[in-house]
Amino acid sequence: MKRTVLAALAAACLAFAACAQDASPRELARRVVERRAAEAVVWGMPVVNYDLMLQEMLTKTAGKVNQVIYWGRPLDWHNQTLTPNPDTLYLMAFLNTKDVGPIVIEVPPADDGGSLNANVVNIWQQPLEDAGLLGVDAGKGVKLLMVPPDFSGQVPPGYVALRPGTHGSYGLFRSNLASHADADVARSVAYGKRIRIYPLSQAADPPPTRFTDVGDTVFDATIRYDERFFEGLDRIVQAEPWLARDRAMIDQLRAIGIEKGRPFAPDAEAKQALTTGVREAQAWLEARYAAGLPPFFEGTHWTLPAPPELIRAAQADFAEPDRYPVDARGLAYSYAYIGIKRLGAGQFYLINIRDKDGNSYEGGNTYRLTVPPNAPVEQYWSVTAYDRQTHALIRNMGRASRASNNAEVQKNPDGSVDLYLGPQAPAGKEANWIPTDPSRRFELMFRLYAPTKALFDKAWTLPDVERVATGTAARAQPDMASPAGSQPQVPYPARALSPAHADLARSAGVPALLANENYVEALARVVYYWGYPAVDGFGRTNMWEIMRDKPGTMLGLLPGAPMNTTGCLADYMSPAQRWVVTPNNDTIYGAGFANLAVEPAVIQTPAEVPQGHYWTIQIVDIFTNVVHQLGSASATPGGKFLLVGPTWTGEKPSGFLGVLRMPTNTAGVFPRSFAARTPEAKARAIAVLDQIGMYPLSKDQPGPRKIDCRAAARNAVYPPGVTARMIAADPDASRPQWVNPKTFWDDLAKMLAANPAVGPSDAAMADQARTLIALRQTDPGYRALLDRAALAADAALHASSTYVQVGVDTGNGWQRQMGAGHWGTDWFSRAQATVIYIYVNDYREATYFIRGTDAKGSLLDGRHVYTMTFPKEALPPMDRTRGGFWSLTMYDKDYFMLPDPPNGRTNIGTVNLDANELRFAPDGALTLTLSRAQPADAEARANWLPAPEGQFALIVRAYVPTQQVLDGAYKLPDVIREARDAAP
């Protein structure tokens, strides 16, 4: 693998060197501006964030510097600052010591009239001090003294001096609300107006502080990712002194036209480069944000409010000599503002951008959050919804949050609170409803004011947010058998490319913003990862040509069938097959692909199934996203469903149970039926599989169709030039390369032509892919660039797709890809899964634990002996009433099963337990032995899973997992290398 990575790096370096040699001095200068512009955005984010708020005050309100603006009622959408709190009263003061010298901020003591929580920061939003109930004064009141950067005088007694290092600074004051009642709001406003701000030179007779109510102003401080970003940054550079730690940026900014004492006046070409740079920075920041912050409650999607390295640095005044987390700071201030000196004392925040299933929040869906009783706060908690794109309150909504200090909020009998988020309130739940815009995505923040020790000890846990059926308030598990709702699809229209900028000679008619080699190459890599599963899946539809006549077995090994039809096996999948990576040998398979642009297909489910027998029909779109998962786990009834494409507009046929709509024309349909390792169990599995299948609607007849899996299995079909003898002699001779980076762009174009409509999570990238394909067809230079990008992306994808480093840690060396099957916009994980275990089930149907190393982190190798010991009653907890089972499967370094294992086992688990093949120790433990050589000990031999001669990998499958597995509470045992060696 090391050689592969080095080769990829070498190729990338050579490609870059070639591009650099071909570039003109003008082109190189433009690239420098773009790169330094992107870096300036990340570095300068906190001050531009600050300047946006300052400019809104100066240009839209009567407020001035060294005064106080305030919102005289709880915030609504008119306040478009980043993630503000609508359950308190905001007062804000922008201070500047340049002309008036030191400035006093008098914070009143807490009393019967009210209290506040305040934070004071410099223009970089570096926390200087907290005040109020849980600040430096502990609610007793305090006089803060903001001193200029060059201040050398004495600080008078009775003041707490703050040294921002800049002329500017600001304070955010939250006047706490007892409730949202008018009287309590008025009381909090009156208390907030006891704040006093004045120059120290007038301390003997302070003038009145001026307060301006800005509640009706659209106060828009959302980040502008365009030329205006640099205008704000230039204002700061001109007005403020350089901090010593930032002097390295002086030349960086000069390169983009920002220099102290000189006007910022970029020409048209410079503006274009700046725009490219700022948008690249925006994409990078969004990607980091979408990747998620570290979880606060393990096993949930509630995360810390900011990167831990930033929290640590900010609370240390950025004084650590070897740390300056500029990237983390830029990220945090792209979605929030203010800095907090004592995070966790006065307030604590949790962010959530994904629901329990790992999907982004869609404003058209309905969700429920249950806040458990006895929340660990001394003041109040609140939940607020923000626009996912802008990180501000969702525009034109009547309210943005629900909080425990709102008397309207209804509690359950146990003291918990069910909150609902969606475009409409569920019946009877209006008081606990937070409205969302159905056309926008959103995100959540959970605030805890005056949090108690129980929060940080994790004695209290906030659960994930669950999606619920529209208009339904009742709690229910997701119904994987129910048809998916129709999603509007907009096929990509043919577009004429606009003329490029005259100076971009190689732009080939593509808009100037896109005609940039660095941008195109970066985008091409992302599109490669995005499109990889679809190109793989579309290639597998060659099954239609191989099996054009009737269902059978391709190569005598795999189920296959004509278009819109499934075939099936009559036994476990042969370990000799090399078409599908990491299959299981716990179930007997069926498979087929549909072209729903031709006609709908009938999906038949079994009516006669033994109690507790596992079966499923997994239905995926062209990208391998699981769209429907029917089966015993979701109690799907026997009968017929109609599988239709994205543009189908017909009526459900009489007698059908439902319509299953797909987001793409091409769909994969994969039945499975569990079979223990006994003839009787396999007969039961086939009897169920004989009732499961897909066939064209035009061939439907009344009543269920009998599907003869044994007959299909006997119909072995081989592609031209391939024989059974060839495959027996060399299984790898039949192994296809489903995705060839050398033909990727042509193959992607064919896939998109067959699938003009895609699902919501893939629509934006389909648009980008079509643009790149058009670009490649217009210019030889870009064709070469895109072909190089495909090769580099393919090398990087395969280098990263190993059981050593894929997935998140789940304990004892095991990993798991979260949200498997429901990938959303996690395109890279989806591509990795295609490489190492394509067509994984919905993670609620089957959870996959993977690993390629032992307990010490060394690669697993068949030369050694390994053991896994499950303590008594600690086998993976499955729901056997719905057919649940578990298994441990052995794969070689290429993710295939051993072709001819000595004891016939490629896996071990429920299939063996049900066949009474395994032996337990006297204490009830079960120890599995993994090695190439057969163990001498009889018990170890009974529990032996053969390994290949060299490197191998493991998957534990947990089908129909219990909540323990889904929540991560259950931990698999480690894989221990024994002292004895497997070699004789």
N, C-alpha and C positions, 0 to 999 in steps of 0.2 A: 504494500500500500504506500510505503514511503516513496518508492521509485515513481509510482503513479502520480503522487502529489508533486514531487519535484519536476516530473515531466510537464505537468500542467502549468506549474509556475514558470518553467523555462519557456514554454510556448507562449504564455501570456507576456513575458518579458520581451521575447523576440518580436511579438506582434506590436507591442508598445513602442519598441525601439524603431521598428519600421515606420510606424505612424509618425513618430517624432522626426525621423529623418526626412520624411516627405513633406512635413509641415513648413509653411513659410514663417518668417519672423512675426508677421502680423497674426497668423493663426496661433502661434505659440503664445503671443501676448494675450490674445483673447482667452485662451485656455487658462492662463494664469489668473485673469480677472474672474472667470467663472469659479475656479476652485477657491480663490481667496474670498470671493463673495459668499460662497457657501459656508466657509469657516467663520466669516464675520457674522453671519446670521446666528449661528449656534453660540458663538462667544457673546454677541451683543444682545441676545434675546431678553435678559432681565431689564436692561436699561431702556430698550425700545418698548417693552411692555409698560414700564413706568411712564415713559414719555407719551405713549398713547393716551393714558388716563389723564395726564397733565394737560395735554392738548385738548381733550374733550372738555375739561373744565374751563380752560381759557377761551375756547372758541364757541362753546354752546351754552354756557351758563354765566351768571353774574359773579361767580366765585373767583377769587384771586389767591395768589400765593400768600402764605402765612395767615390764611383765614380757614374756615371750616365749611365744607359742603356736606349736606346730609340728605338722606332719604327719609321723609317724614312718615313713611309707612313701610311695612315689610316689602322687600324688593319684589318687583315683577319683571316681566321680560324687557321692559324699557332699559333696565340696567344690563348692558351687554359687556360687562367686564368678565373675566375668566373665572368660572366656577364660584360665583359669590354665594352667600348664605341668605336665603329669603326668609329665614325664621328668626331674624334679629334685626335691629335697626342699625344701619351703617352711618357712620360719620367719618369723613376723610379730610386730612389736612396735608397739603403740599407745602413744604417748608423750604426756605432758601436763606442762608446766612450771608450771602455775598455782600449785600448792601447794608444790612442792619446789624450784623454781628450775631453773637449768641442769641438763641431763641429759647424761651421758656415754654414748656408744655405742662400745664397744671392738670393733673388727673384727680378728680374728686374722690373722696372716700366713699365706699359702699355704705348705704344706710337704708332706711325704709323707703327712700325715694327711688332707689335703684342701684344698679351695679354695672360694671362693664368689663370687657376683656379687650385689651389693646395691644397692638404690636407696632413697634417703630423700627423703620429700616432706612438704609441709605438708598441712593438711586439704583444700586446694583441689587437691591432687595435683600442685602445682607442684614440679618437681624441684629439690631443694636440693643433692644430691651423690650420686655413685655411688662405691661402694667395692668392694674385692676385686681380682681379677686385672687387670681393665681399668678400674678406678676411679681415684680420686684418689691412692691409695696404690700402684697397680700391683702389688698382691698382697703388699706388704710389711707390711700391717697399719696401722691408723690409729685414732686417738681422735677421734671426732666429738663436738662439743659443741653441743647444741641449747639455744639461749638463748631466754628469754621475750621477748615483744614489747616490754616496757618495760625491757629489760636495758641498763644503762649502765656496768656494771663492766668490769674488765679481763679479757681472755681469757688464762688461764695459758699459758705456753710449752708446746709439744708437742701442742696441740689444734687441730683445724680447726673453726672456729666456723661454725655454720649458723643463719641468722636467718629463721625461717619467717613471722614477722609474726603468728602465731597461737599460742595456748597448745598446741593439739594438733598432732600430726604422727604419721607412722608410717614404719616401715622394713620393706621386704620383702627377705629374705635367701634366696638360692637356694644351697643347699649342693650342689655339683656331684657327680654320680654317675659313677663309672668304668664301672658297668654296673648292671643291675637285680638282680644276684645278692644274696642275703641279706647276705653278708659286706660287699659294697661299700655296701649301704644302711646297715648298722650303722655302718660307718666314717664315712659322710657325716653320720649323725645325731650321732655323737660329735664330729666336727669342728664342726658347727653349734652345739653346746652350749658351744663355747669363746667364743661371743659373750657380752659382758658389758654390762649396762645398770644404771646407778646414778646417783644425784644427785651433782653435782660437790661438794656439801658433804660427801660421804662418800668422796671420792677417796682420802684417806689410808688408809682401811681399808674398801674396798668390800665391801658385803654380797654374798652369793651371788645370782646371777640365777635367778629361778624360771622353769622351763620346764614347759609343760603340753601334753601330746599330745592333739590334738583330732581325730585321724584318723577316729574312728568317729562323729563328730557330723555330722549333715546341716547343713552350714554354708551357709545359703541367703542370699546377698547379691544376688540378682537384683533388678532395679529393679521397684518396686511402682508401677504407674501408677494410683494411686487416692489416697484421702485420706491414706494413710500417708506418701506422698511429702512432703506439706507438714508432717506431724508431725516427720519427720526434719529438714526444713529449719528448722523452728522451734527444734529443739534446738540447732542450730548457731548461730542468731542469738542465742539466749539465753546461750550459753556462751562465744562468741568475740567478739573485737573486730572492728569493721569495718575492712577494708582500704580505703585511700584511693580506690583505683580503682573500688570497688564502692559508694560512698556514694550514687550515683544510684539504687540499688535500695531505699533505705530507705523512700521513699514508695510505691514500687511494691509492696513487700511489705506495707506497712500497709494497702493497699487490699484485700488478700486475708486480712487478719486476723493477720499475723505482725509483731510489733513488740516490740523489746527491752523487757523489764520487764513485759510484759502476757501473760496466758495466751492460748494459741491455742484458741479455743472457737467454731468456726463453727456457726451454726444450720443447720437442714435445708436452707433455700434456698441458703445459702452453700456448703454441702457439695455440692449439686447443680451449682452453677456451677464449683466447684473441680474436680469430677469431669469436667465437660465440658472444662475447660481442660487438665487433665493428659492426657486422651485425645487432644485435638487435638495437643498437643505430641508425644505418642507417635507419632501418625500421621505428623506432619511429620518426626520423626527417622527413623522407619522408611523413609519415602520417600527421604530423603537417603541413607540407608545402602544401600537397594536400588539407587539410581542408580549406586552404585559410586564408589570412591576412584580417584585417578589410578593408572594401571598402573605397576608398577616395571619389568617386562620388557615392552617394547612388543609388541603383538600377542598378548598373553596376558591372562588374567583374574586374574593375581597382582598385587595392588595394594599401595600403601604402607599402613602400619599405621594411619595417621591423616592427616587433611588436612594438606597441606604448610604451610599458614599457621600451624597449631597447633604443629607440630614446630619451626618457626622461632621462634615467640613463646616457647614453653616453654624452649627452650635459651638464649633471651636474657632469662630471668627476667621475661617480660612487661614489659620495660622500654621497649620502643619506644613513643614518645609518641603516634604516630598509628595504632597497631594494637592491637586487643584482640579476638581472634577468639573471642568468646563462643559463637557458633553452632557453630563447628568444635570447640570444647572440649566443649560439651554433647553433640554427636554422638559424639565419641571415648569419653567416659565413660559413654555408654549401652551400650557393648559391651565395655569393657575397664576396667582400673584400673591404678594406679601411673603415675608419670612418670619418664622417663629423661633424665638430664642429657646423657649422651654416647651418644645413639642411634647404633648402628652400630659402637661401639667394643666394648662388652661383649656386646651382643646386637642382633639385627635381626629384624624380623618382617615377614611377608608375609601378607595376607589374601586369601581367595578365596571368593566366594559363587556362582560360576557355572562350569559345566563348559565344555569346549572349544566346544560348540555354543551357548553363551550361556544355557543353561537353569539354573534353580535346582536345587540338589541335593535329590533326593527320597530319603528313607530306604529306600524299597522297591526302589530301583534299585541296580545294582552299577557301580562306577567303578574306574578304574585310574590311578594316578599313577606315572610313571617318573622317579625321581630320578637324574639323570645321575651318572656317576662323578666323583671328585675334587671333591666339594662344597667350596666355599670357606670352610671353617671350621677353626679350630684346636682346638675342643672337640667339639661335636656338632651335628647337625641333628635336627629332629623334625617330624612332621606330626600335628596334633591335629584331631579332629572335635568340633564344638560344636553344640548345639541352635540352629537358626536363629532361633527366637523369643526364647529367653531369653539366648542367648550364653554359656551355662554348659555344662559337660560333660553329655553326653546321659545322662539318668537310666537307672539299672538296666542299664548296659552293663558287661561284665566288664573292658574297658579302653577307653581313649579315644584312644590314639596308638600310633605306632611311631617309633622313633628310632635313630639310628646308634650310640648308646651301649648298645643292647640287643643282647646276643649272639645272641638268637634270630633276628633279622632275616636273611633269606637274600639274598645278592647274586647278580646275574647274572655270567657269566664276564667281562664287560667292566668290572665294578665298579659298574654301575648297580643300582638297587633298584626293583623293581616292588611298589608297595603297592596294596592292594585295600580298597575301602570299600563296605559293603553289609550287608544283613540276614543274609547267610550267607557263610561263607568259600568261595571257589572251591576245588575239589579240589586238595589238595597245597599250598595257599597260606595255611594257617592262621597260620603264623608272621608273615606279612606283611599280615595282615588287621586292619582297624579296623572294629568292628561299628557298625551304625547301627540306629535304631528305624524300622521300616517305616512307622509312622504319623506320622513327624515329618520335616520338612526339616532340613538341617544345613548347616554352613559349615566352612571349613578355615582353619587358621593354620599356616604353615611358619616354624619358628624356626631361626635360625642363631646359635649361641653362639660368640663370638670370631670374627666373620666377617673374611675377608681382603680384600685390595684387589681380587681378581678378581671379587668380588661386585659391587662398586660400579663397576668398569670394564665390567661386563656381559660379561666373558670367559667366564662360565658362566651358563647360562640354565635356569631351571626351566620345563618345558613345562606346557601346560594339562592338566587332568584329563579323561580320556575316559570316556564311558559305554561299558560292555561288556555283551554278552549275559549274562543271569543264569546263573550257574554255569559261565561260560566264562572260562578264563584266557588263551586265545589272543588275540593282537592281531589286530584286523580293522577294516576300514573299515565305517562304518555301512551297513547293507543297506537302502537306501531302497525296495527292491521288496518287502520282506517285510511281511506283514500286521502291523498294530499290535496289541498285546495289548489285551485287554478292560479297560476302566477302569470301576470301579463308579460308577454314576450315581444320584443321589438327586434326583428331581424335586421342585420346590418345592411344599411342602404349603400348602394354604389355612390361614391363621392368623387367629384373632380378635385384633384389636388390643386391648391392655389399656387400662384407663382411665388417663388422664393425671393428672399432678399438678394439684391443684385450682387452684393459682396460675397455671397455664399456660393462659390462657383460650382461646388459639387453637390448642391442641394437637390438636384434632379426633380425640381417641381414640387418638393415637399415643403410645407410651411416652415418658415425660418426657425421657429423654436425647436422643431424636431430635427432640422438639418444640422445636427451636431454629432460628430462621431462618438464622442464619449457618452453622450446621452443615449444614442441609439444602441451602443454596445451594452450599456448597463441595462437598458430596457429589454434587449434581446435575451439576456441571461434570465431575467425574471419570466419573460414569456416562455422560454424553454422549460423552466421548472413548472410553470402553470400548465403548459400544453402537453408535457411528457405523458401523463396518464391517458389523455385523450388519444394521442397518437398510438400509444400502446394498445388501448382498447379497440380503436378503429382497425388496426392491423389484424386483430383476432377475428374480425368479421370475415376473414378469408374462409372461416368455417362454412359460410354460405356456399362457396364454390366447391369446397372439398366434399361437403355433405349435401349436394344439391337434390338428391333423390328422396332420401328419408333419414330419420334419426339412426345413429349408430355410434361407433367408437372411432375417433380419428387415430390413426396409427395403431389401432387395436388397444389404445391406452386411455383415451380421454373421451368424455361424452361430447357429442356433437350433433348438429341438426341443421336443416335448411333454415332459411330466413323465417323469423317469427315463430319458431318451433324450438322445443327443448328435446335433447336426448338425455339418456341416463345410463349409468353403469349398473352392474348386478353384484358388485363386490367393492372393496376398498379400491381407491385409485392406485394404480401400479407405481411402486417406488422408482421404476425405470423411466417414467415420463420426464421430459425436460421442457414442457411448454408452460407450466404454471409453477411459480416459485412458492415454496412453503405451504403446500396443501396439507389438510389433516387426514388422518386415517382413523378418525372416530366416527365418521359418517360416510354414507354412500352418496355420491354426487350425481347431480344432473346439471346441464348447462345449455344455454342457447342465447342468441342475440336477436333483438328485434329491430326492424326498420319501420318505425311508426309513421314515417312519411308515406309509406306504401298503403298500409291499412292498420287498424287497431289489432291487438292480439287478445286472446282469451287467456286468463290466468286461472287455472283450476286448482282448488285446494281440497284436501282430503276430507271425506265425511266420516270415515271409519278409522279411528286411531286409538290404539290401546292407551289406557290411562297412564299418564306420566311419560309417554314416548315423545322424544324430541324430533321435531321436523321444522323446516323453515323454507321460505322462498325469499331470497335476497334479490332485490331489484335495484340496479345502479344505473346512473346516467353515463354518458360517454366519458366523464371525468372520474369515474369510480365513486362518486358521491352516492351513499345509500339513500335512496328516496323513499322506498317502501321496504319494510321487513315484516312479512307475514309469517305466522307459524304458531307453534305451541306456546312460545313464551308470551305472546300477546293474545292467546285464545282466539285466533282467527277461526271463524266457522267454516265448515265445508261448503263448497259451492263454486261459483264463477265470479271473477272480477274482470272488468274490461280495462286493459292497458292501452292508454292513448297518448299521443304526442302533444306538443305544446300548442298546436294550432287547431286541434280537433274541436268541433262545435256541435257534434251530434247529441243524441239522447241515449241514456242508459237503456240497453235492451231489457225486455221483460225477463224476469227471473234472475237477473244478475244482482249480486250483493252490493256492488259499488263500482265506481270508476276510479282508476289509479292513473293520475296524470303525471307525465314525465316532462322535465324541463328541456330535454333534448330528443331528437328523433331516434337516435341510436340508444338502445338500452340493453343491459346485460341482465339475464334472468338465471339465477342459480339455486335450484332446489337442493336440499340436503336432508338425509334421514339417518338418525343415530343407529349404530349397530355395534353391540358388544361382540367379543371374539368367540362366539358360539354359532353353530349353524342355525339354531332356533332364532337367535337374535337377528341374524342377517336376513332370515326369511321374513321376520316382522318388519324390518326396515324396508325391504323391497315391496312388501304388501302395501305399505304407506306410500312409497315412492311411485308405485304404479297408479296412484290416484292424483299425482301432482304433475303439472306440466303447463306448457304454453303452446298454443297453436293459433293460426290465423282466424280472425272473426268470420271470414268467408267460409270456413270449414266447420263452423259450429253447428251442432245439432242438439235437439232437446236431450236433457239428461247428461250425466257425467260421461266423460270419455275414458275408456280403459287404456292405460299406457303400459305396454309390455316391456319392462326394462331388460328382462333376460333376452328377449328377441333383439332389442336394440344393441345390447352388449355383444351379441354374436355377429352383428353386421360391421365388421372391421373394414375401414376404408383408409387407403394410403394415397398421399399426393403422388403425382407422376414422378418416377425415378426413385421412390423410396419403397423399400420392402421390409417385411417383418424380420427377415434375417439380418439386414443391415442394422436395424434398431437393437436387436438382441446382441449383436457383436459390439456396438458402440452407441449407448444411449444418447451421448452428446451429438451424434451425427444429425439428430432430428431437432436440435435446439435452435429455435429462431432467435434473431435479433429484432425484437419487436420495435425498438426505437433505434434508428440509425441516424446519428447526428449529421452524417453527410447528406442525407435526404430529408432531414427534419422539416425544413420550411415547405418543401413540396408536399410532404405527407400531412403537415398541419393544414395547408390550404385545402387539401382534399377533405380532411375531417370537417373543417369549418363549412365547406360547400355543402356537405351532407347534413350539417347541423347548424343552420343559420340562426336558430334561437338557442340560447343557453340559459342556465339558471341565474338568479340575481347575483350570487357571489362570483360568477364568472363573466358576467356581461361586460364589465369595464375592460377586463383583460382581453376578451375576444375582440373588442374594438381596437385595442392596441396591437394585437396580433395581426389583424387584417391590414393595419397601416404599415407594419413592418414588411409583410408579404408584398404589398404594393411597392414599397420602397425598394425591396430587393429586385423586383422585376424591372425597375426603371434605370438602374445604374450599376455597372460592373464593380465599381469601387465599394458600394454598399453591399452588393452581393457577397464580395469577398469578406467584408467585415462581419456580416451576419453569419456566414458559414464558419468563420473563426470563432465567433461567439458561441455558436452551437457546440463546437468541439470542446471549447473550454468549459462550458456549463455542464456538458455531459461528464467530463472528467471529474469536475468538482462534485457533482451529484453522486457519482458512484464511489468516490473516495469517502464521502460522508455517510453513505448508506450502509452502515455496518452495525452489527449487534453490539459493538463495543461502545458506540457513541450516539445512538439514535434513541429518542424518547426522553422522558423525565424520570428521575430516580423514584422508585417506589419502595425502597428498603432492601437491605441484604443483597445488593448488587443487581437487582432486577430493575428493568426500565419498562416504560409504557408510553405509548403515544396517546396523549389526552384527546378526547373527542374523536377517536378514530371512526372512520366512516362518515362522520358529519364534519367535513374539513372546513367548511366556510371559506375564508380567504387565506387559510394556512396552506398555501400552494406548495411550499417546499416540503412540508411533512407529507403531503399527499403524494408528491413525486417520490420521496424516500420510500413510502409504503409500496408504491408501484414496483420499485426495484426489489424490495426484500420480502414483501408479503401482500401481493396484489389482491384486491377484492376482499378486504377485511370487512367483517360485519359491522353493523351499528354497534357501538361500544356497549350499549345497554343489552344487546343480544349476546355479545361475546366480548370479553375483555382479554387482551393479549399481553402477556408479560414476556419480555425478551431479554436475552443476555448473550454475551460472547466471551466473558471472562469468569474466572473463579473468584473465591472470596478474597484473594490477595490482589486481584486486578490483573492476573496473568491470563493470556489467551487460553481458551479451552483447547486441548489437544488430545487426540485419541491415544497417544503414547502413555498417558497417565490414567490413574484411576480416581474417580470423583464419586462423592456420595451426596445425597440430599435426604435429610431426615425430617419427616413430618411428625411432630409429637402427637400423642394420643388425642384423638378428636380434633385435629388441627389441619385436616385436609381442606383444600379450597372449598368454601361454603357456597354451594350451588342450590338453586331451587329445583329439586327433583320432581316436585309436583307438576312443574311446567316443562319437564324434560331435561333439566340442567345436568351437566356433566363437566369433568375437567380432564386434561391430559397434559403430559410433557412429551414434546416431540423433538427428535434429533434431526438436525440438518447439517449437511456438509458446508464448506466455505462458500459454495455457490448457491446455497439456500434450497437444495434439493435433498430428498430423503435417500437413505442408503439403498442402492439398487437390490441388494440381496443380503439382508441381515441374517446372521447365523440362526437366531431363534425366531425369525419371521417378524420381529417387532421393529417398527419405526417410531412407535410412541408407547406410552405407558400411562395408565390412569383408570378412569371409570370403565373403559372397555375391558380392562383386565380384572378389575374388582368385580364387575358383574359376571365375569366368567370364572371367578374364584381362582385366579392364577397367582395372586400375590400373597406374600407371607408377612404377617405383623410380628413384632417382637413381643415378648411376654408383658412389657409395660404398655403395650398398645401402640407403640411408635411404628412408622413405616419408613424404612430406609431404602432408597433407590440407589443402584450402582450404575455408573456410567463409565464405560471403558471399551477399548477395542477388543481386548482379550476376554474370553469367558471367565468369570470368577470361579475359583475352586470351591468356595463355600456354598453349600446347598441353598441357604436363605438368600445370599447375595445373588446366586444364579437365578433364583425364582423372580427376583426383583431387578433383573439386569436389563438395561437398555443399551444395545450395542452402539459404539461410536465408530466413525471412520478413522483411517490411519492418521490423518493430520488434523488441521484446525476444524472445529465444529462450532455450532451455535444451537441455542435452545429456545423453544417457545412453550410457555404454559398457557393453555387456552382455558378460559373459565366461561363456559356457556351458561346462559341464564344466571348471571351472577347475582348474589344477594347484595343488599345495601352495604354490607361490610366491605365487599370487594370494590364496589363503585365509589365508595367514599374514601378508599385507601386505608381503612382501619385494619384490614387483613394483610399480613405480611407473609410472603413465601419464605421458606427456609433458604439459607445460603447454599452455594455449591462448593463443597470442600474437597480440595485435592488431598488424597491420602498419601502416606509415606511410601506405600508399595507401588511398584511400577507395573504397567500393563504388559510390557514386553517380557518374553520368557527369559 
